[in-house]
Amino acid sequence: MIAGGLASRYGGSPKGLLEVDGRRILDRVVDALTAALGGPPVLIANSPDAAGWVPGLAVHADVVPGTGSLGGILTAVETLGATVCVAWDMPFVPAALLRELAAGLAGADVVIPESGSRRGVEPLCAAYGPSCASAIRAALARDDQRAVGFHRDVRVTRLPAGTVLKYGDPDVLFFNVNTPEDLQHAEALCRTRDSSR
């Protein structure tokens, strides 16, 4: 799980520690990853307070500081080998989707879901294999910090939008909390989900 960014749109507050429907977003992501992968995740975070966020959770700082999301992905891959990365401000990512992403690594270096985002994919909810490490370091060496900038050098499988829909609305699945307005929207999404059950 990647806890990154300066949270500048949220006044510098750690976004993953915010609560949605009475639970911290961080705890929601930990639960989804644990259920998907059968064990506790690793937290990639540079905050000096990170070790206290979830007692017992291993925390690793970026191996190449100042490289944004791509640095977080690199750290995860170099620390764990094959891994599933999820941004810590995504409260609605389901374990079943994460399991499918992880399973796809049997035939690819990156397994990434399609979405309606500006990139068309979700690099901060994706699976990465160990071969990504050298490709990411090469991208950083050419000063390309885009989260998808190294994809040309590895085998990428896109989880089609139709398959993603099996797990829910992509606008909800990949929703991330960046602003107070986003937090309000997340609460509204919870109410909608609860009332439809």
N, C-alpha and C positions, 0 to 999 in steps of 0.2 A: 504494500500500500504506500502511496506516495503523498507525503504532506509537504507541499512546496508553495512557492510564491510568497509575496509580501502581504497578501490580503489587503492591498491598498484600497480596494473598493469596499472593504469592510472595516475600515479604520485601523487596520493592522491587527485585528483580533484573529486568533487561530480559528479558521472556519470549521475545521473538523470537530472542534470542541463545542460548537453550537448544537442546540437541541432541536430536533424535529419530532413533534408528537411525543415529547417527554423523554426522548433518548438522544444521546449525542450521535452526530453523524458518524464520527469515528467508530463508535461501538457498533453501529449498523454495518459498516464496511467490514470490520473485524469479524462479525458474525457471518456475513455472507462468504467471505474468503475462507473462514474456518470450515463452514459447512461444505463448500465446494471442493476444498483441497485436503480435508481430513486432518488438519493441524493448524496451529496458530500462524498467522502471517508475520511478516517482518515489516517494520515501519521504516521507511526512508524519510528522514527528517533532519534538518540542520538546527532546529531550535534547541537551546541548552536545557529546556524543560521537557523535551520529548520523552525521556525515559520514565517520567512520572505520569504520562497520560494514560497508559494501560499497564499496570504492574505486571511484570513478567514477560512483556512483549519485547523482543529483540529490536533494537534501534540502530540504524546505520546512517551516518552522515554521508553526503555526496562524496564520491571518490574524486570527482573533478568539480570543485565548487564553482558556483556562478554560472552554471550552464542550463538552468531552468529545468523544464520537464524532461528533456532528453538526458540531462545528468542524473535525474532520478531513475529513469529507465536503465541507464548504464549501471548505476549502483546496484539496482535490483538484480540485473543479469550477472554482474561480476560477483555478487554476494551469493546468489542462489542457483545460478545456472538457468535452467528452465523455470519460468515464473509467470504468474498472472499479475499484472499491475492494474490497480484501481486508484483513482484519485480519491483522497480522503474527504472530499466535499460532495460526493455523489451518494445521496442517502437511499436510492431506490434500486441499486444494482442487485439482481437476484442471483443466488448461488447457482441455479441451474444454467444460466447463461455463462457464468464463469467456468463451470465444469466443461461446457461445450468448447469454449475457447481453449482451455488447457488440453483437451483431447485432440484438438487440431494440430498441436505441435508435433504429433507423430509424423506429419508429412510437410511441415513448413517451419520456417524460422520465426515468422510473425503471423499470428492469427488475430485479425482485427475486425470488429463489427462495423457494418455500414450504418450510417445515420444521416440525419438531415443537417448535420453541422456544416460549417464553412469548408471543412476539409472533406466532408463526405464520409468520414470514418472517425472512430473514437480511439485515438492512441493512448488515452489514459483509462481505458477499460479494454485491455488487450493482453494477449499472451505472447511471450518472447522466449526464444531459445538461446542457448549459449553462444551460437554463431553471431548473434547480434552485437556482441561486445566489440569485436574488432571493427565491424562496420560502423558502429556508433563512434568509436574513437577516431576513425578515419573522417567521419562527417565533422566532428569537432575540430579536427586538425585543419579542415578547409573552412572553418568558421561557419558551419551550417548547424545551427542549434534547433532547427525545426524538428518537432517530434516525429515527423515522417521523412526527414531528409536522408536517412540511411536506407530507406526501403529499396532503393534501386540495386543495392548490393547484397540483398538477402532474398530468400524465398518467402513471398507474402501470400497468404490466403485471406481473402475477404469473406467474412461471414455475411451472406447476402441479406439485404433488408427484409426479404420475405421470411427468412429464418429467424432473424432478430424479432420479428413481430410475434413469433410463437411465445415469447417471454413477456410481451407487453408493448406498450406504445414507446418507441424510441425517445420521444420527447420527455417521457417520464423516466424511463430506465437510465438515461444518461444525463438527467437534469443535475446541474451542480449549483451550489449555493455560493454566489460571489458577492451579493449585496443584501442589505436588509429586506429589500423588496423580494429577492429570490427566496429568502427564508419564509416570508409570508406566503409566497406561492407554494413552497414545499408543504407548509402546514395545510393549505387549501387542498393540495393534491392528496394528502393523507386523509382528510375528511371525505373527499370524493371516493377514494379507494374503500374506506371503511363503510360508507353508505351503500356501495355497490355490492358488498359481500352479503 
